[in-house]
Amino acid sequence: MPPLRTALLQNSGRPGHVAENIEVLDGAARRSADAGARLLVCPELFLTGYAIGADVPRLAEPADGPSALAVGEIAARHGLAVLYGYPERAGEQVFNAAQLIGPDGTPLANYRKTHLFGSFEHEWFTPGEQTVVQAELDGVCIGIMICYDVEFPENVRAHALAGTDLLLVPTAQMHPFQFVAESVVPVRAFENQMYVAYVNRTGPEGEFEFVGLSCLAGPDGAVRSRAGRGKELVVGEVDPALLSASRTANPYLHDRRPGLYGSLV
């Protein structure tokens, strides 16, 4: 199975302006496809912006809303899958969500953030209840999380036990927590024997300062691709052969003793 070429879009777009952000996504999809990518990953709440405050309810859309259709058209036109973050409206509730659209424009998976961070998110969003959401792309089992979720080791381990090969983590990771991008994410990839694509916003936005540093980390703990602090599109490869070899060599998952871990729950 050939490597899955994956593009990471480190860009905050223009908060509050969905149409403009979709245009940014379209341009990134074109550049990603030109670079041979089959998957483009965007940051948390990319369609609307993160620091939008009371505009969250106004800009929220259902999973099959107009923005989903627009992203589906972009994915099909450029022939690559797209993961994008957005506020999802479901009845009276709004979730911090991320949706994966396949290269034919068909929705593959929709994930709702389970661990909300800070007063802003707790005020405007309902936490999701499904930890493991997966889809398949070119023979690779893809899982989805959002930002703070990846900082809980139980979350990522659940994906490892469910067979996730590549964990996509759109994020809005801010100063002074850049150590998560620099250190925690590669460790999560290593200890769970998977690839992790961690894709951040960048620059000032409202009260927040997003630090960039998006990365694709491999199961050996090595960072395959790393962005700087500004707007950037980086590309890396998810190699199933390396993943298989690493899982054979690394005994972490095999050597677990679940009977000892009951106190964790």
matplotlib code that plots the C-alpha trace (Angstrom):
import matplotlib.pyplot as plt

x = [0.0, 1.5, 2.0, -0.9, 0.4, -1.2, -1.3, -1.6, -3.1, -1.8, -4.0, -6.6, -8.5, -10.7, -12.8, -16.5, -16.3, -17.2, -17.2, -13.7, -12.5, -14.0, -12.0, -8.8, -9.6, -10.2, -6.8, -5.1, -6.9, -5.6, -2.0, -2.3, -3.5, -0.7, 1.7, 0.3, -1.7, -4.8, -5.8, -6.0, -6.4, -7.6, -7.5, -10.2, -13.2, -11.6, -14.8, -15.9, -12.8, -12.3, -12.6, -16.1, -17.8, -21.6, -21.5, -21.1, -24.9, -25.4, -22.6, -23.3, -24.5, -25.8, -23.4, -25.1, -25.4, -24.3, -20.7, -20.5, -21.8, -19.3, -16.4, -17.7, -17.5, -13.9, -12.9, -14.4, -13.0, -9.4, -9.7, -8.6, -10.3, -10.7, -11.1, -12.4, -13.4, -16.8, -19.5, -22.2, -25.8, -27.9, -31.4, -30.8, -27.3, -24.0, -20.9, -17.3, -17.0, -14.8, -16.0, -14.1, -15.2, -14.0, -12.2, -15.5, -17.3, -19.1, -19.1, -17.1, -17.2, -18.2, -16.7, -17.8, -15.1, -15.5, -13.2, -14.0, -11.3, -11.7, -14.7, -15.3, -15.9, -17.9, -20.2, -21.0, -20.6, -22.0, -19.4, -19.6, -20.0, -18.4, -14.6, -13.7, -14.9, -13.1, -13.2, -11.1, -9.1, -6.9, -6.6, -5.6, -7.9, -8.3, -9.5, -10.5, -10.1, -10.0, -7.3, -7.6, -8.9, -5.4, -4.0, -5.9, -3.9, -7.0, -8.5, -5.6, -5.2, -8.8, -8.1, -5.0, -7.0, -9.7, -7.0, -6.6, -3.5, -3.7, -5.2, -6.3, -6.3, -7.4, -6.5, -6.5, -3.5, -2.4, 0.4, 1.8, 1.0, 3.3, 4.9, 1.9, 2.7, 6.5, 6.5, 3.2, 2.0, 5.1, 4.9, 1.2, 2.2, 5.0, 3.2, 0.1, 1.9, 0.1, 0.6, -0.8, -1.5, -1.8, -3.0, -3.1, -4.3, -1.7, -1.4, -3.5, -7.3, -9.3, -7.8, -5.8, -2.4, -2.2, 1.3, 1.3, 3.8, 1.5, 3.1, 2.8, 4.3, 5.1, 4.9, 8.6, 8.1, 9.8, 8.2, 7.8, 6.7, 6.7, 5.3, 6.7, 4.7, 3.0, 0.6, 1.9, 0.9, 3.1, 3.0, 4.1, 3.6, 1.8, 3.7, 1.7, 5.0, 6.8, 3.7, 3.6, 7.3, 7.1, 4.1, 6.0, 9.1, 7.4, 5.8, 3.7, 0.2, 1.1, 2.6, -0.4, -2.0, -5.6, -6.5, -4.3, -5.9, -9.4, -8.8, -8.5, -12.3]
y = [0.0, 3.4, 6.2, 8.5, 12.0, 14.4, 18.2, 20.3, 23.8, 26.1, 29.2, 31.0, 32.4, 35.4, 34.9, 35.5, 35.2, 31.7, 32.4, 33.8, 30.8, 28.4, 30.3, 29.8, 26.1, 25.8, 27.4, 25.1, 22.1, 23.0, 23.4, 20.2, 18.2, 19.7, 18.4, 14.9, 14.9, 12.8, 14.4, 18.0, 18.8, 22.2, 23.7, 23.7, 25.8, 26.8, 27.7, 30.3, 31.3, 30.4, 33.7, 34.6, 34.8, 35.3, 34.6, 30.9, 30.2, 32.4, 30.8, 27.2, 24.9, 21.3, 18.6, 18.6, 22.4, 24.7, 24.7, 21.0, 21.0, 23.6, 21.6, 18.5, 20.3, 21.4, 17.9, 16.3, 19.0, 18.5, 14.8, 14.7, 14.2, 17.3, 17.5, 20.9, 22.2, 24.0, 24.7, 22.1, 22.8, 19.8, 21.0, 23.3, 22.2, 23.4, 21.2, 22.0, 19.6, 18.4, 16.7, 14.5, 14.7, 12.0, 12.7, 12.1, 14.8, 12.3, 12.8, 10.1, 11.0, 13.7, 14.1, 16.3, 17.5, 15.6, 17.6, 21.3, 23.8, 27.0, 29.3, 30.2, 26.7, 25.7, 28.7, 28.1, 24.3, 21.0, 18.3, 15.3, 11.8, 9.5, 9.1, 7.0, 8.2, 6.6, 6.4, 4.6, 6.4, 4.6, 1.6, 3.8, 3.8, 7.5, 8.7, 12.2, 14.3, 18.0, 19.9, 19.4, 15.8, 14.7, 15.8, 13.0, 9.8, 7.6, 9.2, 8.4, 4.9, 4.2, 5.0, 2.8, -0.2, 0.5, 0.3, 3.9, 4.3, 8.1, 10.4, 13.8, 16.6, 20.0, 22.4, 26.0, 25.6, 28.9, 30.5, 29.4, 25.8, 25.2, 22.3, 20.3, 20.7, 20.3, 17.4, 15.8, 15.1, 13.1, 11.2, 10.3, 9.0, 6.9, 5.4, 4.5, 3.4, 5.6, 8.8, 12.0, 15.0, 18.0, 21.1, 24.5, 28.1, 30.8, 34.4, 36.7, 36.2, 38.0, 37.3, 34.4, 34.0, 30.8, 29.4, 27.3, 24.5, 22.1, 18.7, 15.2, 12.8, 9.1, 6.0, 6.1, 9.5, 11.4, 14.5, 14.0, 17.5, 20.7, 24.1, 27.3, 30.0, 31.7, 30.7, 27.6, 24.5, 21.5, 18.1, 14.7, 11.0, 8.4, 5.2, 2.0, -0.1, 2.0, 1.8, -2.0, -2.4, 0.0, -1.9, -5.1, -3.7, -1.7, -3.9, -1.1, -2.3, -6.0, -5.6, -3.8, -5.4, -4.1, -5.9, -3.5, -0.4, -0.6, 2.4, 4.6, 4.4]
z = [0.0, -1.0, 1.5, 2.2, 1.3, 3.8, 3.8, 6.9, 6.5, 9.2, 8.7, 10.8, 7.8, 8.6, 11.8, 11.2, 7.4, 6.3, 2.6, 2.7, 4.7, 2.2, -0.5, 1.5, 1.9, -1.9, -2.6, -0.1, -1.6, -5.1, -3.8, -1.8, -4.8, -7.0, -4.3, -4.6, -1.4, -0.9, 2.4, 3.6, 7.3, 8.5, 12.0, 14.7, 13.8, 10.6, 8.7, 11.2, 13.3, 16.9, 18.8, 17.5, 20.9, 20.7, 16.9, 17.6, 17.4, 14.4, 12.4, 13.4, 10.7, 10.6, 9.4, 6.0, 5.8, 3.0, 4.1, 4.0, 0.5, -0.5, 1.0, -0.7, -4.1, -3.3, -2.3, -5.5, -7.7, -6.5, -5.8, -2.2, 1.2, 3.5, 7.2, 8.5, 11.8, 12.3, 14.9, 14.3, 15.1, 16.0, 17.2, 20.2, 20.8, 19.2, 19.1, 18.3, 15.5, 12.7, 9.5, 7.1, 3.4, 1.0, -2.3, -4.1, -2.0, 0.2, 4.0, 5.7, 9.4, 11.8, 15.3, 18.2, 20.6, 23.9, 26.2, 26.1, 27.0, 28.9, 29.7, 26.1, 24.9, 28.0, 27.4, 23.8, 23.1, 24.2, 24.7, 22.4, 23.8, 21.2, 21.8, 18.8, 15.4, 12.4, 8.6, 5.9, 3.2, 0.7, 3.1, 6.1, 9.2, 10.1, 13.5, 14.5, 17.7, 18.3, 20.2, 24.0, 23.4, 22.5, 25.8, 27.6, 27.1, 27.6, 24.5, 22.2, 23.7, 22.8, 19.2, 19.3, 20.6, 17.9, 15.1, 14.2, 11.9, 11.4, 14.1, 12.8, 15.4, 14.2, 17.0, 18.3, 20.5, 22.1, 24.0, 26.5, 25.8, 22.8, 24.5, 23.5, 19.8, 20.4, 22.9, 23.8, 20.2, 19.2, 22.4, 21.8, 18.4, 19.8, 22.8, 20.7, 17.6, 15.1, 13.0, 14.5, 12.3, 14.6, 12.7, 14.4, 13.9, 13.9, 15.1, 17.3, 17.4, 20.0, 23.4, 22.1, 20.5, 18.5, 18.2, 14.9, 15.1, 13.2, 12.8, 11.4, 14.0, 13.2, 15.3, 16.0, 17.7, 14.9, 13.4, 9.7, 8.9, 11.0, 10.3, 11.9, 13.6, 10.5, 7.7, 6.0, 4.1, 4.9, 3.4, 4.8, 4.2, 6.3, 5.4, 6.2, 5.8, 8.4, 10.7, 10.4, 11.1, 14.1, 15.6, 15.2, 16.9, 19.7, 22.5, 24.2, 23.1, 23.4, 26.9, 28.4, 31.5, 31.4, 34.6, 36.5, 35.2, 36.7, 38.9, 35.9, 35.3]

ax = plt.figure().add_subplot(projection="3d")
ax.plot(x, y, z, "-o")
ax.set_aspect("equal")
plt.show()
